[in-house]
């Protein structure tokens, strides 16, 4: 039996009910014998300030922050990490004497990319310039990947490009033949029946393809069909959580065990 008071961690978002973070974070605590629980807190935009005050008062140790609060939460933190300031968003809070804000999304993406290729010196096509694109663009810049960005609304691609040193293109077809890495950060592929962003038959076996959506989108399916290495957003989700866990506890979670636990939920397998 574990004695002493149970430390509380969680995730704040809206919606948050279907989050898989509680599944693997609780397993990591259990495996390491840490007396803690990780719960989902459904918090609307108008209650974020109150929620964070409440978490502090209750001595909650740390939380993940997800849609739609990743930018707004910066207003309620006392300390912002360098990456949070660069990306303009936080997905992890640690409550000490102060509220510390971190961003582990970029690390999650970086590790997910490095699992399938050595990105240094490579060229990438980034599709999308929304909120989630920023952590990806930051990681690509840190990895010194030459990146071309396309977005349906060109002005947003221009803003992202200016901030992270990317090149804006008018159509994905302009560069898809010359890049090594293709990354989708748009929401296209989230819904059944979503079409193609560009002609996916232009993807070849020598390329690696990543999607931040947690399921095999038409882009990922097509890439696999032609023999390209392709992963959906699941590894990124797990790895960002792993990095949050390390920030909160200072311990290394059992990554392979967590991957196995996520397979029934759609975590990619080798076969
Ligand atoms: P998130 O926080 O998940 O990134 P977001 O900030 O709303 O969400 O960004 C959604 C991204 O998907 C944007 O790049 C958006 O393009 P616009 O900036 O032009 O809106 C992109 N997107 C959404 N629907 C799209 C579609 N049908 N075709 C192409 N891009 C689309």
py3Dmol code that shows the C-alpha trace and the ligand (Angstrom):
import py3Dmol

protein = """\
ATOM      1  CA  UNK A   1       0.000   0.000   0.000  1.00  0.00           C
ATOM      2  CA  UNK A   2       1.277   3.489  -0.851  1.00  0.00           C
ATOM      3  CA  UNK A   3       1.208   5.813   2.184  1.00  0.00           C
ATOM      4  CA  UNK A   4       1.282   9.582   2.490  1.00  0.00           C
ATOM      5  CA  UNK A   5      -0.722  12.167   0.599  1.00  0.00           C
ATOM      6  CA  UNK A   6      -1.383  11.594  -3.075  1.00  0.00           C
ATOM      7  CA  UNK A   7       0.106  14.185  -5.418  1.00  0.00           C
ATOM      8  CA  UNK A   8      -2.314  15.460  -8.045  1.00  0.00           C
ATOM      9  CA  UNK A   9      -1.467  16.194 -11.692  1.00  0.00           C
ATOM     10  CA  UNK A  10      -3.759  16.718 -14.626  1.00  0.00           C
ATOM     11  CA  UNK A  11      -4.671  18.222 -17.953  1.00  0.00           C
ATOM     12  CA  UNK A  12      -6.768  21.361 -18.542  1.00  0.00           C
ATOM     13  CA  UNK A  13      -8.647  21.736 -21.790  1.00  0.00           C
ATOM     14  CA  UNK A  14     -11.952  22.094 -23.562  1.00  0.00           C
ATOM     15  CA  UNK A  15     -12.772  19.490 -24.781  1.00  0.00           C
ATOM     16  CA  UNK A  16     -10.595  17.157 -22.719  1.00  0.00           C
ATOM     17  CA  UNK A  17     -12.742  14.103 -21.991  1.00  0.00           C
ATOM     18  CA  UNK A  18     -11.143  11.987 -24.714  1.00  0.00           C
ATOM     19  CA  UNK A  19      -7.559  12.851 -23.786  1.00  0.00           C
ATOM     20  CA  UNK A  20      -5.262   9.838 -23.551  1.00  0.00           C
ATOM     21  CA  UNK A  21      -2.768  11.629 -21.307  1.00  0.00           C
ATOM     22  CA  UNK A  22      -4.385  10.209 -18.101  1.00  0.00           C
ATOM     23  CA  UNK A  23      -3.925   6.688 -19.505  1.00  0.00           C
ATOM     24  CA  UNK A  24      -0.168   6.855 -19.869  1.00  0.00           C
ATOM     25  CA  UNK A  25       0.681   9.369 -17.141  1.00  0.00           C
ATOM     26  CA  UNK A  26      -1.086   7.259 -14.486  1.00  0.00           C
ATOM     27  CA  UNK A  27       0.664   4.161 -15.762  1.00  0.00           C
ATOM     28  CA  UNK A  28       4.027   5.928 -15.467  1.00  0.00           C
ATOM     29  CA  UNK A  29       3.316   6.936 -11.848  1.00  0.00           C
ATOM     30  CA  UNK A  30       2.203   3.420 -10.997  1.00  0.00           C
ATOM     31  CA  UNK A  31       5.205   1.798 -12.650  1.00  0.00           C
ATOM     32  CA  UNK A  32       7.647   4.049 -10.786  1.00  0.00           C
ATOM     33  CA  UNK A  33       5.809   3.660  -7.441  1.00  0.00           C
ATOM     34  CA  UNK A  34       5.020   7.378  -7.268  1.00  0.00           C
ATOM     35  CA  UNK A  35       1.956   8.156  -5.160  1.00  0.00           C
ATOM     36  CA  UNK A  36       0.186  10.407  -7.647  1.00  0.00           C
ATOM     37  CA  UNK A  37      -2.862  10.654  -9.872  1.00  0.00           C
ATOM     38  CA  UNK A  38      -3.354  12.426 -13.204  1.00  0.00           C
ATOM     39  CA  UNK A  39      -6.868  13.613 -14.043  1.00  0.00           C
ATOM     40  CA  UNK A  40      -8.621  15.490 -16.836  1.00  0.00           C
ATOM     41  CA  UNK A  41     -10.102  18.877 -15.879  1.00  0.00           C
ATOM     42  CA  UNK A  42     -12.669  20.301 -18.275  1.00  0.00           C
ATOM     43  CA  UNK A  43     -12.094  24.071 -18.116  1.00  0.00           C
ATOM     44  CA  UNK A  44     -13.763  26.570 -20.452  1.00  0.00           C
ATOM     45  CA  UNK A  45     -12.015  29.740 -21.641  1.00  0.00           C
ATOM     46  CA  UNK A  46     -13.849  31.954 -19.149  1.00  0.00           C
ATOM     47  CA  UNK A  47     -12.687  29.853 -16.158  1.00  0.00           C
ATOM     48  CA  UNK A  48      -8.978  29.452 -16.883  1.00  0.00           C
ATOM     49  CA  UNK A  49      -7.875  32.119 -14.401  1.00  0.00           C
ATOM     50  CA  UNK A  50     -10.055  30.666 -11.632  1.00  0.00           C
ATOM     51  CA  UNK A  51      -8.922  27.144 -12.460  1.00  0.00           C
ATOM     52  CA  UNK A  52      -5.253  28.037 -12.102  1.00  0.00           C
ATOM     53  CA  UNK A  53      -5.851  29.857  -8.802  1.00  0.00           C
ATOM     54  CA  UNK A  54      -7.712  26.780  -7.602  1.00  0.00           C
ATOM     55  CA  UNK A  55      -4.938  24.417  -8.635  1.00  0.00           C
ATOM     56  CA  UNK A  56      -2.424  26.542  -6.720  1.00  0.00           C
ATOM     57  CA  UNK A  57      -4.641  26.600  -3.623  1.00  0.00           C
ATOM     58  CA  UNK A  58      -5.113  22.824  -3.789  1.00  0.00           C
ATOM     59  CA  UNK A  59      -1.355  22.324  -4.186  1.00  0.00           C
ATOM     60  CA  UNK A  60      -1.742  20.428  -7.432  1.00  0.00           C
ATOM     61  CA  UNK A  61       1.824  19.697  -8.567  1.00  0.00           C
ATOM     62  CA  UNK A  62       1.570  20.148 -12.305  1.00  0.00           C
ATOM     63  CA  UNK A  63      -0.741  20.157 -15.289  1.00  0.00           C
ATOM     64  CA  UNK A  64      -0.679  19.865 -19.022  1.00  0.00           C
ATOM     65  CA  UNK A  65      -2.475  22.573 -20.935  1.00  0.00           C
ATOM     66  CA  UNK A  66      -4.285  21.797 -24.157  1.00  0.00           C
ATOM     67  CA  UNK A  67      -6.659  23.416 -26.653  1.00  0.00           C
ATOM     68  CA  UNK A  68      -7.790  26.202 -26.369  1.00  0.00           C
ATOM     69  CA  UNK A  69      -5.603  27.489 -23.499  1.00  0.00           C
ATOM     70  CA  UNK A  70      -1.994  27.110 -24.652  1.00  0.00           C
ATOM     71  CA  UNK A  71      -1.489  30.798 -25.438  1.00  0.00           C
ATOM     72  CA  UNK A  72      -3.797  32.367 -22.854  1.00  0.00           C
ATOM     73  CA  UNK A  73      -2.136  30.450 -20.018  1.00  0.00           C
ATOM     74  CA  UNK A  74       1.003  32.571 -20.388  1.00  0.00           C
ATOM     75  CA  UNK A  75      -0.922  35.385 -18.679  1.00  0.00           C
ATOM     76  CA  UNK A  76      -1.267  33.319 -15.510  1.00  0.00           C
ATOM     77  CA  UNK A  77       2.290  32.002 -15.180  1.00  0.00           C
ATOM     78  CA  UNK A  78       5.066  33.622 -13.123  1.00  0.00           C
ATOM     79  CA  UNK A  79       8.001  32.107 -14.999  1.00  0.00           C
ATOM     80  CA  UNK A  80       8.142  31.370 -18.729  1.00  0.00           C
ATOM     81  CA  UNK A  81      10.821  29.084 -20.124  1.00  0.00           C
ATOM     82  CA  UNK A  82      12.888  30.282 -23.070  1.00  0.00           C
ATOM     83  CA  UNK A  83      10.961  27.933 -25.381  1.00  0.00           C
ATOM     84  CA  UNK A  84       7.599  29.198 -24.141  1.00  0.00           C
ATOM     85  CA  UNK A  85       8.686  32.737 -24.928  1.00  0.00           C
ATOM     86  CA  UNK A  86       9.965  31.741 -28.384  1.00  0.00           C
ATOM     87  CA  UNK A  87       6.941  29.611 -29.308  1.00  0.00           C
ATOM     88  CA  UNK A  88       4.366  31.837 -27.601  1.00  0.00           C
ATOM     89  CA  UNK A  89       2.553  28.868 -26.078  1.00  0.00           C
ATOM     90  CA  UNK A  90       2.856  26.531 -23.085  1.00  0.00           C
ATOM     91  CA  UNK A  91       1.560  22.982 -22.630  1.00  0.00           C
ATOM     92  CA  UNK A  92       3.036  22.275 -19.192  1.00  0.00           C
ATOM     93  CA  UNK A  93       2.734  24.049 -15.840  1.00  0.00           C
ATOM     94  CA  UNK A  94       4.694  23.141 -12.752  1.00  0.00           C
ATOM     95  CA  UNK A  95       3.521  24.557  -9.455  1.00  0.00           C
ATOM     96  CA  UNK A  96       6.343  25.363  -7.080  1.00  0.00           C
ATOM     97  CA  UNK A  97       6.406  28.606  -5.094  1.00  0.00           C
ATOM     98  CA  UNK A  98       5.755  30.071  -8.539  1.00  0.00           C
ATOM     99  CA  UNK A  99       3.720  28.918 -11.548  1.00  0.00           C
ATOM    100  CA  UNK A 100       6.349  27.749 -14.041  1.00  0.00           C
ATOM    101  CA  UNK A 101       5.370  27.418 -17.728  1.00  0.00           C
ATOM    102  CA  UNK A 102       7.131  25.077 -20.169  1.00  0.00           C
ATOM    103  CA  UNK A 103       6.607  23.894 -23.713  1.00  0.00           C
ATOM    104  CA  UNK A 104       7.269  20.207 -24.400  1.00  0.00           C
ATOM    105  CA  UNK A 105       5.272  20.005 -27.661  1.00  0.00           C
ATOM    106  CA  UNK A 106       8.337  20.963 -29.661  1.00  0.00           C
ATOM    107  CA  UNK A 107      10.370  18.246 -27.933  1.00  0.00           C
ATOM    108  CA  UNK A 108       7.601  15.745 -28.615  1.00  0.00           C
ATOM    109  CA  UNK A 109       7.671  16.588 -32.298  1.00  0.00           C
ATOM    110  CA  UNK A 110      11.495  16.580 -32.396  1.00  0.00           C
ATOM    111  CA  UNK A 111      11.742  13.123 -30.864  1.00  0.00           C
ATOM    112  CA  UNK A 112       9.004  11.778 -33.093  1.00  0.00           C
ATOM    113  CA  UNK A 113      10.872  13.073 -36.153  1.00  0.00           C
ATOM    114  CA  UNK A 114      14.231  11.778 -34.912  1.00  0.00           C
ATOM    115  CA  UNK A 115      12.689   8.313 -34.429  1.00  0.00           C
ATOM    116  CA  UNK A 116      12.269   8.012 -38.193  1.00  0.00           C
ATOM    117  CA  UNK A 117      15.099  10.105 -39.660  1.00  0.00           C
ATOM    118  CA  UNK A 118      18.218  12.103 -38.894  1.00  0.00           C
ATOM    119  CA  UNK A 119      16.806  15.546 -39.732  1.00  0.00           C
ATOM    120  CA  UNK A 120      20.021  17.572 -39.677  1.00  0.00           C
ATOM    121  CA  UNK A 121      20.664  19.250 -43.024  1.00  0.00           C
ATOM    122  CA  UNK A 122      17.382  18.010 -44.492  1.00  0.00           C
ATOM    123  CA  UNK A 123      14.606  19.969 -46.200  1.00  0.00           C
ATOM    124  CA  UNK A 124      11.000  19.990 -45.046  1.00  0.00           C
ATOM    125  CA  UNK A 125       7.562  20.978 -46.269  1.00  0.00           C
ATOM    126  CA  UNK A 126       5.364  22.232 -43.446  1.00  0.00           C
ATOM    127  CA  UNK A 127       1.626  22.255 -44.162  1.00  0.00           C
ATOM    128  CA  UNK A 128      -0.307  24.666 -41.949  1.00  0.00           C
ATOM    129  CA  UNK A 129       0.395  27.761 -39.920  1.00  0.00           C
ATOM    130  CA  UNK A 130      -2.072  27.501 -37.038  1.00  0.00           C
ATOM    131  CA  UNK A 131      -1.491  27.236 -33.294  1.00  0.00           C
ATOM    132  CA  UNK A 132       0.065  23.757 -33.404  1.00  0.00           C
ATOM    133  CA  UNK A 133       2.428  24.708 -36.212  1.00  0.00           C
ATOM    134  CA  UNK A 134       4.492  26.977 -33.988  1.00  0.00           C
ATOM    135  CA  UNK A 135       6.076  24.284 -31.806  1.00  0.00           C
ATOM    136  CA  UNK A 136       6.823  22.285 -34.973  1.00  0.00           C
ATOM    137  CA  UNK A 137       8.386  25.294 -36.719  1.00  0.00           C
ATOM    138  CA  UNK A 138      10.476  26.015 -33.627  1.00  0.00           C
ATOM    139  CA  UNK A 139      11.746  22.409 -33.515  1.00  0.00           C
ATOM    140  CA  UNK A 140      12.618  22.510 -37.220  1.00  0.00           C
ATOM    141  CA  UNK A 141      14.580  25.706 -36.718  1.00  0.00           C
ATOM    142  CA  UNK A 142      16.450  24.218 -33.735  1.00  0.00           C
ATOM    143  CA  UNK A 143      17.258  21.158 -35.877  1.00  0.00           C
ATOM    144  CA  UNK A 144      18.516  23.387 -38.709  1.00  0.00           C
ATOM    145  CA  UNK A 145      16.028  21.921 -41.169  1.00  0.00           C
ATOM    146  CA  UNK A 146      15.432  24.175 -44.177  1.00  0.00           C
ATOM    147  CA  UNK A 147      11.659  24.529 -44.134  1.00  0.00           C
ATOM    148  CA  UNK A 148       9.087  25.618 -46.704  1.00  0.00           C
ATOM    149  CA  UNK A 149       5.690  26.504 -45.279  1.00  0.00           C
ATOM    150  CA  UNK A 150       2.347  26.429 -47.023  1.00  0.00           C
ATOM    151  CA  UNK A 151      -0.921  27.586 -45.490  1.00  0.00           C
ATOM    152  CA  UNK A 152      -4.387  28.071 -46.964  1.00  0.00           C
ATOM    153  CA  UNK A 153      -4.335  31.600 -45.552  1.00  0.00           C
ATOM    154  CA  UNK A 154      -1.022  32.910 -46.833  1.00  0.00           C
ATOM    155  CA  UNK A 155      -0.749  35.807 -44.357  1.00  0.00           C
ATOM    156  CA  UNK A 156      -0.497  33.315 -41.456  1.00  0.00           C
ATOM    157  CA  UNK A 157       2.263  31.411 -43.245  1.00  0.00           C
ATOM    158  CA  UNK A 158       4.097  34.712 -43.668  1.00  0.00           C
ATOM    159  CA  UNK A 159       3.850  35.484 -39.958  1.00  0.00           C
ATOM    160  CA  UNK A 160       5.099  32.012 -39.035  1.00  0.00           C
ATOM    161  CA  UNK A 161       7.906  32.242 -41.580  1.00  0.00           C
ATOM    162  CA  UNK A 162       9.058  35.574 -40.247  1.00  0.00           C
ATOM    163  CA  UNK A 163       9.108  34.303 -36.692  1.00  0.00           C
ATOM    164  CA  UNK A 164      10.907  31.012 -37.350  1.00  0.00           C
ATOM    165  CA  UNK A 165      12.960  31.678 -40.481  1.00  0.00           C
ATOM    166  CA  UNK A 166      10.908  29.606 -42.938  1.00  0.00           C
ATOM    167  CA  UNK A 167      10.226  30.146 -46.655  1.00  0.00           C
ATOM    168  CA  UNK A 168       6.644  30.676 -47.783  1.00  0.00           C
ATOM    169  CA  UNK A 169       5.366  28.875 -50.866  1.00  0.00           C
ATOM    170  CA  UNK A 170       2.129  29.314 -52.810  1.00  0.00           C
ATOM    171  CA  UNK A 171       1.446  25.632 -53.449  1.00  0.00           C
ATOM    172  CA  UNK A 172       2.841  22.459 -51.823  1.00  0.00           C
ATOM    173  CA  UNK A 173       3.511  21.068 -55.325  1.00  0.00           C
ATOM    174  CA  UNK A 174       6.256  23.680 -55.783  1.00  0.00           C
ATOM    175  CA  UNK A 175       8.604  21.862 -53.400  1.00  0.00           C
ATOM    176  CA  UNK A 176       7.181  18.439 -52.584  1.00  0.00           C
ATOM    177  CA  UNK A 177       9.531  16.802 -55.091  1.00  0.00           C
ATOM    178  CA  UNK A 178      12.656  18.247 -53.470  1.00  0.00           C
ATOM    179  CA  UNK A 179      11.981  17.919 -49.726  1.00  0.00           C
ATOM    180  CA  UNK A 180      12.960  14.994 -47.477  1.00  0.00           C
ATOM    181  CA  UNK A 181      10.274  15.530 -44.855  1.00  0.00           C
ATOM    182  CA  UNK A 182       6.555  16.372 -45.171  1.00  0.00           C
ATOM    183  CA  UNK A 183       4.652  17.463 -42.065  1.00  0.00           C
ATOM    184  CA  UNK A 184       0.937  18.116 -41.775  1.00  0.00           C
ATOM    185  CA  UNK A 185      -0.105  20.493 -38.996  1.00  0.00           C
ATOM    186  CA  UNK A 186      -3.442  21.456 -40.557  1.00  0.00           C
ATOM    187  CA  UNK A 187      -6.676  19.907 -39.325  1.00  0.00           C
ATOM    188  CA  UNK A 188      -7.223  18.259 -42.713  1.00  0.00           C
ATOM    189  CA  UNK A 189      -7.556  14.503 -42.171  1.00  0.00           C
ATOM    190  CA  UNK A 190      -9.184  14.848 -38.754  1.00  0.00           C
ATOM    191  CA  UNK A 191     -12.622  14.072 -40.139  1.00  0.00           C
ATOM    192  CA  UNK A 192     -13.642  11.031 -42.173  1.00  0.00           C
ATOM    193  CA  UNK A 193     -14.015  12.050 -45.775  1.00  0.00           C
ATOM    194  CA  UNK A 194     -11.446  14.868 -45.670  1.00  0.00           C
ATOM    195  CA  UNK A 195      -9.761  15.238 -49.043  1.00  0.00           C
ATOM    196  CA  UNK A 196      -6.124  15.764 -50.036  1.00  0.00           C
ATOM    197  CA  UNK A 197      -4.262  19.019 -49.359  1.00  0.00           C
ATOM    198  CA  UNK A 198      -2.238  18.467 -52.519  1.00  0.00           C
ATOM    199  CA  UNK A 199      -1.719  15.605 -54.938  1.00  0.00           C
ATOM    200  CA  UNK A 200      -0.449  12.910 -52.556  1.00  0.00           C
ATOM    201  CA  UNK A 201       0.705  10.743 -55.452  1.00  0.00           C
ATOM    202  CA  UNK A 202       3.732  13.082 -55.542  1.00  0.00           C
ATOM    203  CA  UNK A 203       5.038  11.532 -52.302  1.00  0.00           C
ATOM    204  CA  UNK A 204       7.852   9.042 -52.812  1.00  0.00           C
ATOM    205  CA  UNK A 205       9.422   6.195 -50.840  1.00  0.00           C
ATOM    206  CA  UNK A 206      12.560   8.197 -49.963  1.00  0.00           C
ATOM    207  CA  UNK A 207      10.562  10.734 -47.957  1.00  0.00           C
ATOM    208  CA  UNK A 208       9.415  10.709 -44.342  1.00  0.00           C
ATOM    209  CA  UNK A 209       5.939  11.970 -43.520  1.00  0.00           C
ATOM    210  CA  UNK A 210       4.502  13.096 -40.189  1.00  0.00           C
ATOM    211  CA  UNK A 211       1.037  14.191 -39.200  1.00  0.00           C
ATOM    212  CA  UNK A 212       0.184  15.742 -35.872  1.00  0.00           C
ATOM    213  CA  UNK A 213      -3.317  14.206 -35.993  1.00  0.00           C
ATOM    214  CA  UNK A 214      -3.563  11.084 -33.746  1.00  0.00           C
ATOM    215  CA  UNK A 215      -4.769   8.719 -36.445  1.00  0.00           C
ATOM    216  CA  UNK A 216      -3.677   7.603 -39.874  1.00  0.00           C
ATOM    217  CA  UNK A 217      -4.886  10.413 -42.121  1.00  0.00           C
ATOM    218  CA  UNK A 218      -5.153  10.027 -45.919  1.00  0.00           C
ATOM    219  CA  UNK A 219      -1.680  11.631 -46.079  1.00  0.00           C
ATOM    220  CA  UNK A 220      -0.140   9.019 -43.761  1.00  0.00           C
ATOM    221  CA  UNK A 221      -1.969   6.157 -45.463  1.00  0.00           C
ATOM    222  CA  UNK A 222      -0.799   7.283 -48.888  1.00  0.00           C
ATOM    223  CA  UNK A 223       2.790   7.702 -47.700  1.00  0.00           C
ATOM    224  CA  UNK A 224       2.778   4.173 -46.277  1.00  0.00           C
ATOM    225  CA  UNK A 225       1.352   2.829 -49.527  1.00  0.00           C
ATOM    226  CA  UNK A 226       4.328   4.130 -51.510  1.00  0.00           C
ATOM    227  CA  UNK A 227       6.775   2.784 -48.905  1.00  0.00           C
ATOM    228  CA  UNK A 228       7.675   6.072 -47.203  1.00  0.00           C
ATOM    229  CA  UNK A 229       8.251   6.112 -43.457  1.00  0.00           C
ATOM    230  CA  UNK A 230       5.185   7.744 -41.958  1.00  0.00           C
ATOM    231  CA  UNK A 231       3.894   8.385 -38.453  1.00  0.00           C
ATOM    232  CA  UNK A 232       0.758   9.980 -37.110  1.00  0.00           C
ATOM    233  CA  UNK A 233       0.616  12.319 -34.100  1.00  0.00           C
ATOM    234  CA  UNK A 234       0.612   9.604 -31.437  1.00  0.00           C
ATOM    235  CA  UNK A 235       4.372   9.493 -30.793  1.00  0.00           C
ATOM    236  CA  UNK A 236       4.400  13.296 -30.500  1.00  0.00           C
ATOM    237  CA  UNK A 237       1.570  13.103 -27.959  1.00  0.00           C
ATOM    238  CA  UNK A 238       3.397  10.490 -25.901  1.00  0.00           C
ATOM    239  CA  UNK A 239       6.792  12.195 -26.059  1.00  0.00           C
ATOM    240  CA  UNK A 240       5.467  15.605 -25.033  1.00  0.00           C
ATOM    241  CA  UNK A 241       3.885  13.887 -22.035  1.00  0.00           C
ATOM    242  CA  UNK A 242       7.122  12.084 -21.239  1.00  0.00           C
ATOM    243  CA  UNK A 243       8.965  15.422 -21.189  1.00  0.00           C
ATOM    244  CA  UNK A 244       6.275  16.966 -18.954  1.00  0.00           C
ATOM    245  CA  UNK A 245       6.586  14.004 -16.595  1.00  0.00           C
ATOM    246  CA  UNK A 246      10.349  14.549 -16.385  1.00  0.00           C
ATOM    247  CA  UNK A 247       9.855  18.256 -15.584  1.00  0.00           C
ATOM    248  CA  UNK A 248       7.382  17.428 -12.796  1.00  0.00           C
ATOM    249  CA  UNK A 249       9.113  14.462 -11.192  1.00  0.00           C
ATOM    250  CA  UNK A 250      12.728  14.469 -12.343  1.00  0.00           C
ATOM    251  CA  UNK A 251      12.193  10.779 -13.231  1.00  0.00           C
ATOM    252  CA  UNK A 252      12.422   9.016 -16.589  1.00  0.00           C
ATOM    253  CA  UNK A 253       9.110   7.278 -17.368  1.00  0.00           C
ATOM    254  CA  UNK A 254       9.054   3.765 -18.910  1.00  0.00           C
ATOM    255  CA  UNK A 255       8.525   4.887 -22.517  1.00  0.00           C
ATOM    256  CA  UNK A 256       8.259   1.432 -24.103  1.00  0.00           C
ATOM    257  CA  UNK A 257       5.709   0.296 -21.563  1.00  0.00           C
ATOM    258  CA  UNK A 258       3.673   3.440 -22.212  1.00  0.00           C
ATOM    259  CA  UNK A 259       3.810   2.855 -25.973  1.00  0.00           C
ATOM    260  CA  UNK A 260       2.516  -0.681 -25.480  1.00  0.00           C
ATOM    261  CA  UNK A 261      -0.336   0.603 -23.334  1.00  0.00           C
ATOM    262  CA  UNK A 262      -1.336   3.005 -26.099  1.00  0.00           C
ATOM    263  CA  UNK A 263      -1.412   0.429 -28.916  1.00  0.00           C
ATOM    264  CA  UNK A 264      -5.114  -0.428 -28.313  1.00  0.00           C
ATOM    265  CA  UNK A 265      -5.845   3.295 -28.734  1.00  0.00           C
ATOM    266  CA  UNK A 266      -4.047   3.482 -32.092  1.00  0.00           C
ATOM    267  CA  UNK A 267      -0.355   3.974 -31.278  1.00  0.00           C
ATOM    268  CA  UNK A 268       1.576   3.052 -34.446  1.00  0.00           C
ATOM    269  CA  UNK A 269       3.238  -0.355 -34.532  1.00  0.00           C
ATOM    270  CA  UNK A 270       5.957  -1.689 -36.811  1.00  0.00           C
ATOM    271  CA  UNK A 271       3.550  -4.003 -38.591  1.00  0.00           C
TER     272      UNK A 271
END
"""
ligand_1 = """\
31
LIG
P -4.487 24.273 -34.191
O -4.393 25.037 -32.902
O -4.953 22.847 -34.008
O -3.255 24.374 -35.030
P -5.727 26.284 -35.820
O -4.848 27.315 -35.197
O -7.176 26.598 -35.999
O -5.702 24.932 -34.987
O -5.063 25.876 -37.225
C -5.693 25.021 -38.125
C -4.816 24.872 -39.362
O -5.458 24.011 -40.288
C -4.575 26.179 -40.104
O -3.313 26.132 -40.746
C -5.712 26.158 -41.119
O -5.517 26.981 -42.252
P -6.022 28.514 -42.214
O -4.989 29.259 -41.440
O -6.088 28.929 -43.641
O -7.373 28.510 -41.522
C -5.663 24.716 -41.522
N -6.871 24.255 -42.172
C -8.071 24.026 -41.607
N -8.950 23.558 -42.535
C -8.274 23.524 -43.717
C -8.607 23.141 -45.059
N -9.832 22.694 -45.367
N -7.657 23.202 -46.002
C -6.409 23.626 -45.716
N -6.026 24.014 -44.470
C -6.946 23.967 -43.483
"""
view = py3Dmol.view(width=600, height=400)
view.addModel(protein, "pdb")
view.setStyle({"model": 0}, {"cartoon": {"style": "trace"}})
view.addModel(ligand_1, "xyz")
view.setStyle({"model": 1}, {"stick": {}})
view.zoomTo()
view.show()
